């Protein structure tokens, strides 16, 4: 297939392009950065510099490329963790790409007769905080998320609803780690753990599901090649784990002292209700459907091996 990867300059895109090429596909990849265009070309993609919010530019680029499939990986997550207290403000650019950007790509797909669309969603905190600790794709979203997360959840609802209604597929990725992400040696979140700036809040009972970035790319390839219209898949490893378990383990891997512990009331004052929710009440995600229907198995089945390998690398 000829695959149009929107947001190819991001972490998934840079892992996905070589994988697509190795499996016989050709790639057109978009980036907002002219400097990154040459990097995409070196990876094997034909680069296009555009803003995903520029509807005429998106329509023109897809029309010129005439792809068989579109992969929507447009986000602005590089600086999204710079202000954890004001998450709504930090995620505003990504929310626009998941709403306006999604609509632009779907309009371009309709105009070009492209039926195979795969889009990025998220499998972390959006699930309702009731019932068991691990959720499948049929579980409802949180009906009343903290204020700082409401616009983000609305954007996730939009991208999933619009893409699946158009016959596309939504991939709910777990929390990314690995090359090119914020969770890698020298990157922002990794260094926060090293500096003991990421504490265990309350009982640390929030369940997190992780996904190594190369595994995310592998699942995206599988979703393209085993495409079933209208589906949603959780893409994460086999080991959803509470914060009180994975955060101390990561601290050991990065060579830091154990994380600090902060009571819920103090975290609520310092960081906000959303931080308490994510660290104490969030639910994990089951990858059973993706493994069964896409024939995909994560290379890193648990974050334990994945974190250790990343530190060694």
Kinemage of the C-alpha trace (Angstrom):
@kinemage 1
@onewidth
@group {chain A} dominant
@subgroup {mainchain}
@vectorlist {calphas} color= white
{ca unk a 1} P 0.000 0.000 0.000
{ca unk a 2} L 0.890 3.646 -0.285
{ca unk a 3} L 0.437 4.918 3.275
{ca unk a 4} L -0.012 8.602 4.119
{ca unk a 5} L 1.287 9.090 7.686
{ca unk a 6} L 0.046 12.380 9.122
{ca unk a 7} L 2.320 13.429 11.960
{ca unk a 8} L 5.170 11.215 10.760
{ca unk a 9} L 7.758 13.297 12.606
{ca unk a 10} L 6.505 12.100 15.986
{ca unk a 11} L 7.786 9.142 17.963
{ca unk a 12} L 5.444 6.562 16.424
{ca unk a 13} L 5.935 7.893 12.921
{ca unk a 14} L 9.710 7.606 13.125
{ca unk a 15} L 9.365 3.974 14.225
{ca unk a 16} L 6.538 3.219 11.793
{ca unk a 17} L 8.144 4.441 8.555
{ca unk a 18} L 11.007 1.886 8.505
{ca unk a 19} L 8.550 -0.860 9.473
{ca unk a 20} L 6.195 0.034 6.638
{ca unk a 21} L 9.086 0.123 4.189
{ca unk a 22} L 10.398 -3.242 5.388
{ca unk a 23} L 6.969 -4.723 4.724
{ca unk a 24} L 6.812 -3.478 1.144
{ca unk a 25} L 4.741 -0.328 1.550
{ca unk a 26} L 5.555 3.157 0.292
{ca unk a 27} L 5.139 6.142 2.591
{ca unk a 28} L 4.308 9.816 2.395
{ca unk a 29} L 4.887 11.459 5.770
{ca unk a 30} L 3.871 14.880 7.025
{ca unk a 31} L 5.625 17.102 9.526
{ca unk a 32} L 5.182 20.693 10.647
{ca unk a 33} L 8.956 21.141 10.698
{ca unk a 34} L 10.967 21.781 7.547
{ca unk a 35} L 14.076 20.686 9.448
{ca unk a 36} L 12.502 17.293 10.173
{ca unk a 37} L 11.554 16.711 6.534
{ca unk a 38} L 15.049 15.491 5.699
{ca unk a 39} L 14.910 13.065 8.603
{ca unk a 40} L 11.717 11.583 7.198
{ca unk a 41} L 13.312 11.276 3.773
{ca unk a 42} L 16.284 9.466 5.317
{ca unk a 43} L 13.872 7.015 6.947
{ca unk a 44} L 12.363 6.254 3.545
{ca unk a 45} L 9.294 8.501 3.359
{ca unk a 46} L 8.411 11.220 0.887
{ca unk a 47} L 8.099 14.237 3.208
{ca unk a 48} L 5.392 16.893 3.096
{ca unk a 49} L 5.609 19.957 5.326
{ca unk a 50} L 2.165 21.074 6.461
{ca unk a 51} L 0.043 22.031 9.444
{ca unk a 52} L -2.692 19.487 10.111
{ca unk a 53} L -5.028 22.350 11.050
{ca unk a 54} L -4.675 23.884 7.566
{ca unk a 55} L -7.593 22.177 5.841
{ca unk a 56} L -6.767 23.227 2.249
{ca unk a 57} L -3.165 22.074 2.716
{ca unk a 58} L -4.268 18.690 4.074
{ca unk a 59} L -6.755 18.199 1.227
{ca unk a 60} L -4.125 19.129 -1.351
{ca unk a 61} L -1.447 16.887 0.155
{ca unk a 62} L -3.669 13.812 0.259
{ca unk a 63} L -4.953 14.495 -3.252
{ca unk a 64} L -1.377 14.750 -4.542
{ca unk a 65} L -0.208 11.614 -2.741
{ca unk a 66} L -3.229 9.465 -3.759
{ca unk a 67} L -2.657 7.021 -0.880
{ca unk a 68} L -4.356 3.703 -0.217
{ca unk a 69} L -4.392 4.333 3.532
{ca unk a 70} L -4.075 7.212 6.003
{ca unk a 71} L -2.524 6.933 9.464
{ca unk a 72} L -3.389 9.789 11.830
{ca unk a 73} L -0.598 10.329 14.373
{ca unk a 74} L -0.864 14.119 14.659
{ca unk a 75} L -0.264 15.352 18.206
{ca unk a 76} L 1.685 18.083 19.964
{ca unk a 77} L 2.828 16.020 22.942
{ca unk a 78} L 6.452 17.160 23.031
{ca unk a 79} L 5.664 19.942 25.517
{ca unk a 80} L 2.442 18.502 26.944
{ca unk a 81} L 4.102 17.526 30.237
{ca unk a 82} L 5.788 20.860 30.844
{ca unk a 83} L 2.983 22.076 33.129
{ca unk a 84} L 1.356 19.144 34.921
{ca unk a 85} L -0.853 21.402 37.032
{ca unk a 86} L -2.464 22.987 33.965
{ca unk a 87} L -2.895 19.919 31.769
{ca unk a 88} L -5.842 21.379 29.858
{ca unk a 89} L -3.710 24.275 28.629
{ca unk a 90} L -0.732 22.037 27.833
{ca unk a 91} L -2.852 19.592 25.816
{ca unk a 92} L -4.847 22.247 23.928
{ca unk a 93} L -2.780 21.930 20.706
{ca unk a 94} L -3.140 18.129 20.735
{ca unk a 95} L -6.876 18.443 21.387
{ca unk a 96} L -7.235 20.616 18.275
{ca unk a 97} L -5.327 18.079 16.194
{ca unk a 98} L -7.626 15.325 17.508
{ca unk a 99} L -10.725 17.323 16.575
{ca unk a 100} L -10.079 19.770 13.719
{ca unk a 101} L -7.107 17.788 12.442
{ca unk a 102} L -9.126 14.567 12.419
{ca unk a 103} L -11.942 16.242 10.507
{ca unk a 104} L -9.463 17.575 7.938
{ca unk a 105} L -7.954 14.145 7.341
{ca unk a 106} L -11.358 12.472 7.069
{ca unk a 107} L -12.483 15.100 4.568
{ca unk a 108} L -9.343 14.415 2.541
{ca unk a 109} L -9.961 10.670 2.777
{ca unk a 110} L -13.520 11.075 1.493
{ca unk a 111} L -12.384 13.296 -1.350
{ca unk a 112} L -9.692 10.819 -2.356
{ca unk a 113} L -11.736 7.654 -1.890
{ca unk a 114} L -9.446 6.414 0.905
{ca unk a 115} L -11.333 3.884 3.024
{ca unk a 116} L -8.496 2.635 5.214
{ca unk a 117} L -7.880 5.154 8.047
{ca unk a 118} L -6.108 4.329 11.329
{ca unk a 119} L -5.986 6.960 14.068
{ca unk a 120} L -4.267 7.453 17.404
{ca unk a 121} L -6.300 7.389 20.615
{ca unk a 122} L -5.335 6.754 24.237
{ca unk a 123} L -5.928 3.897 26.692
{ca unk a 124} L -4.836 5.534 29.945
{ca unk a 125} L -7.029 7.619 32.255
{ca unk a 126} L -10.189 7.957 30.060
{ca unk a 127} L -11.868 4.794 31.397
{ca unk a 128} L -14.562 5.066 34.050
{ca unk a 129} L -13.171 4.695 37.568
{ca unk a 130} L -15.572 1.930 38.570
{ca unk a 131} L -15.466 -1.841 38.486
{ca unk a 132} L -12.313 -3.849 37.931
{ca unk a 133} L -8.775 -2.497 37.541
{ca unk a 134} L -8.322 -3.449 33.857
{ca unk a 135} L -10.752 -2.456 31.096
{ca unk a 136} L -11.442 -3.733 27.599
{ca unk a 137} L -12.582 -1.660 24.621
{ca unk a 138} L -16.255 -1.983 25.561
{ca unk a 139} L -15.860 -0.272 28.939
{ca unk a 140} L -17.395 3.222 29.185
{ca unk a 141} L -15.386 6.404 29.419
{ca unk a 142} L -15.289 8.356 32.676
{ca unk a 143} L -18.636 10.219 32.902
{ca unk a 144} L -17.216 12.900 35.201
{ca unk a 145} L -13.446 13.404 34.770
{ca unk a 146} L -11.584 16.129 36.680
{ca unk a 147} L -11.941 19.560 35.119
{ca unk a 148} L -8.400 19.634 33.722
{ca unk a 149} L -9.071 16.447 31.728
{ca unk a 150} L -12.530 17.175 30.314
{ca unk a 151} L -11.445 18.834 27.081
{ca unk a 152} L -8.895 16.078 26.521
{ca unk a 153} L -11.537 13.400 26.950
{ca unk a 154} L -13.869 15.289 24.610
{ca unk a 155} L -11.093 15.282 21.986
{ca unk a 156} L -10.534 11.540 22.433
{ca unk a 157} L -14.272 10.922 22.096
{ca unk a 158} L -14.233 12.966 18.884
{ca unk a 159} L -11.348 11.221 17.175
{ca unk a 160} L -12.698 7.767 18.025
{ca unk a 161} L -16.293 8.590 17.114
{ca unk a 162} L -15.505 10.370 13.858
{ca unk a 163} L -12.963 7.824 12.638
{ca unk a 164} L -14.980 4.713 13.434
{ca unk a 165} L -18.176 6.265 12.030
{ca unk a 166} L -16.260 6.799 8.780
{ca unk a 167} L -15.218 3.130 8.751
{ca unk a 168} L -11.759 3.657 10.172
{ca unk a 169} L -9.922 2.154 13.135
{ca unk a 170} L -8.900 3.796 16.414
{ca unk a 171} L -5.877 2.541 18.355
{ca unk a 172} L -5.883 3.310 22.073
{ca unk a 173} L -2.185 3.282 22.872
{ca unk a 174} L -0.888 2.866 26.396
{ca unk a 175} L 1.612 5.273 27.912
{ca unk a 176} L 4.568 5.553 25.534
{ca unk a 177} L 8.152 4.882 26.454
{ca unk a 178} L 11.194 4.308 24.291
{ca unk a 179} L 13.252 6.206 21.704
{ca unk a 180} L 11.831 9.582 20.772
{ca unk a 181} L 9.338 9.709 23.654
{ca unk a 182} L 9.363 11.670 26.903
{ca unk a 183} L 10.079 8.415 28.724
{ca unk a 184} L 13.621 7.718 27.535
{ca unk a 185} L 17.075 8.472 28.952
{ca unk a 186} L 17.607 12.226 28.912
{ca unk a 187} L 13.974 13.002 28.100
{ca unk a 188} L 11.601 15.016 30.274
{ca unk a 189} L 9.615 12.353 32.142
{ca unk a 190} L 12.656 10.094 32.598
{ca unk a 191} L 14.589 12.961 34.158
{ca unk a 192} L 11.649 13.817 36.426
{ca unk a 193} L 11.933 10.304 37.874
{ca unk a 194} L 15.710 10.662 38.233
{ca unk a 195} L 15.225 13.950 40.091
{ca unk a 196} L 12.476 12.439 42.314
{ca unk a 197} L 9.971 14.967 40.984
{ca unk a 198} L 7.343 12.312 40.280
{ca unk a 199} L 5.956 11.077 43.621
{ca unk a 200} L 3.667 8.244 44.588
{ca unk a 201} L 0.415 9.944 45.552
{ca unk a 202} L -1.742 8.407 48.271
{ca unk a 203} L -1.761 4.633 48.012
{ca unk a 204} L -0.465 4.751 44.429
{ca unk a 205} L -3.345 2.514 43.393
{ca unk a 206} L -3.905 3.976 39.922
{ca unk a 207} L -3.345 1.322 37.225
{ca unk a 208} L -1.206 2.293 34.236
{ca unk a 209} L -0.755 0.443 30.955
{ca unk a 210} L 2.458 1.054 29.013
{ca unk a 211} L 3.466 0.570 25.394
{ca unk a 212} L 7.014 0.558 24.047
{ca unk a 213} L 7.055 2.844 21.005
{ca unk a 214} L 8.280 0.157 18.597
{ca unk a 215} L 5.441 -2.095 19.767
{ca unk a 216} L 3.022 0.754 19.064
{ca unk a 217} L 4.393 0.966 15.521
{ca unk a 218} L 4.036 -2.805 15.105
{ca unk a 219} L 0.391 -2.716 16.161
{ca unk a 220} L -0.254 0.158 13.748
{ca unk a 221} L 1.174 -1.884 10.881
{ca unk a 222} L -1.000 -4.840 11.937
{ca unk a 223} L -4.109 -2.632 12.042
{ca unk a 224} L -3.388 -1.461 8.492
{ca unk a 225} L -2.746 -4.912 7.103
{ca unk a 226} L -5.583 -6.667 8.985
{ca unk a 227} L -7.970 -3.784 8.636
{ca unk a 228} L -11.523 -4.229 9.922
{ca unk a 229} L -13.750 -1.140 9.567
{ca unk a 230} L -15.100 0.536 12.684
{ca unk a 231} L -12.944 -1.228 15.269
{ca unk a 232} L -11.203 0.109 18.394
{ca unk a 233} L -8.177 -1.678 19.880
{ca unk a 234} L -6.197 -1.215 23.080
{ca unk a 235} L -2.490 -1.286 22.244
{ca unk a 236} L -0.417 -1.850 25.364
{ca unk a 237} L 1.710 -4.456 27.081
{ca unk a 238} L 0.559 -7.490 29.052
{ca unk a 239} L 1.173 -6.057 32.519
{ca unk a 240} L -1.083 -3.208 33.720
{ca unk a 241} L 0.414 -2.160 37.061
{ca unk a 242} L -0.312 0.230 39.937
{ca unk a 243} L 1.812 3.340 40.351
{ca unk a 244} L 3.127 2.066 43.670
{ca unk a 245} L 4.681 -0.848 41.762
{ca unk a 246} L 6.007 0.557 38.489
{ca unk a 247} L 7.271 3.938 39.731
{ca unk a 248} L 9.672 2.545 42.384
{ca unk a 249} L 10.843 -0.036 39.835
{ca unk a 250} L 11.541 2.691 37.294
{ca unk a 251} L 13.386 4.717 39.939
{ca unk a 252} L 15.727 1.771 40.486
{ca unk a 253} L 16.283 1.391 36.750
{ca unk a 254} L 17.253 5.048 36.309
{ca unk a 255} L 19.539 4.938 39.360
{ca unk a 256} L 17.443 7.233 41.537
{ca unk a 257} L 16.417 6.996 45.164
{ca unk a 258} L 12.893 5.649 45.789
{ca unk a 259} L 10.146 8.120 44.832
{ca unk a 260} L 8.742 10.410 47.469
{ca unk a 261} L 5.261 9.736 48.891
{ca unk a 262} L 2.713 12.557 49.006
{ca unk a 263} L -0.727 12.323 50.665
{ca unk a 264} L -3.751 12.833 48.467
{ca unk a 265} L -4.779 16.083 50.158
{ca unk a 266} L -1.400 17.687 49.587
{ca unk a 267} L -1.169 16.493 45.974
{ca unk a 268} L -4.630 17.908 45.370
{ca unk a 269} L -3.429 21.312 46.592
{ca unk a 270} L -0.103 21.259 44.736
{ca unk a 271} L -0.965 19.490 41.471
{ca unk a 272} L -4.757 19.297 41.237
{ca unk a 273} L -7.511 16.699 41.333
{ca unk a 274} L -6.480 15.283 37.945
{ca unk a 275} L -3.063 14.284 39.307
{ca unk a 276} L -4.684 12.484 42.234
{ca unk a 277} L -7.053 10.672 39.891
{ca unk a 278} L -4.320 9.482 37.521
{ca unk a 279} L -2.049 8.300 40.335
{ca unk a 280} L -4.720 6.767 42.580
{ca unk a 281} L -7.843 5.866 40.566
{ca unk a 282} L -7.023 5.328 36.873
{ca unk a 283} L -7.741 1.979 35.217
{ca unk a 284} L -5.481 -0.142 33.044
{ca unk a 285} L -6.262 -1.608 29.616
{ca unk a 286} L -6.476 -5.154 28.278
{ca unk a 287} L -4.672 -5.893 25.004
{ca unk a 288} L -6.478 -9.216 24.453
{ca unk a 289} L -8.537 -7.997 21.499
{ca unk a 290} L -5.542 -6.585 19.597
{ca unk a 291} L -3.559 -9.769 20.157
{ca unk a 292} L -6.424 -12.012 19.043
{ca unk a 293} L -7.686 -10.054 16.043
{ca unk a 294} L -4.558 -8.325 14.740
{ca unk a 295} L -2.134 -11.190 15.291
{ca unk a 296} L 0.044 -8.726 17.176
{ca unk a 297} L 2.204 -9.544 20.168
{ca unk a 298} L 4.292 -6.901 21.938
{ca unk a 299} L 8.026 -7.449 21.688
{ca unk a 300} L 8.220 -6.076 25.221
{ca unk a 301} L 5.424 -7.957 27.019
{ca unk a 302} L 5.948 -6.006 30.241
{ca unk a 303} L 7.298 -2.621 31.172
{ca unk a 304} L 9.779 -4.356 33.488
{ca unk a 305} L 11.916 -5.708 30.665
{ca unk a 306} L 11.206 -2.689 28.528
{ca unk a 307} L 12.375 -0.106 31.078
{ca unk a 308} L 15.527 -2.113 31.831
{ca unk a 309} L 16.383 -2.520 28.140
{ca unk a 310} L 15.823 1.192 27.539
{ca unk a 311} L 18.173 2.146 30.358
{ca unk a 312} L 20.795 -0.268 29.057
{ca unk a 313} L 20.473 1.128 25.552
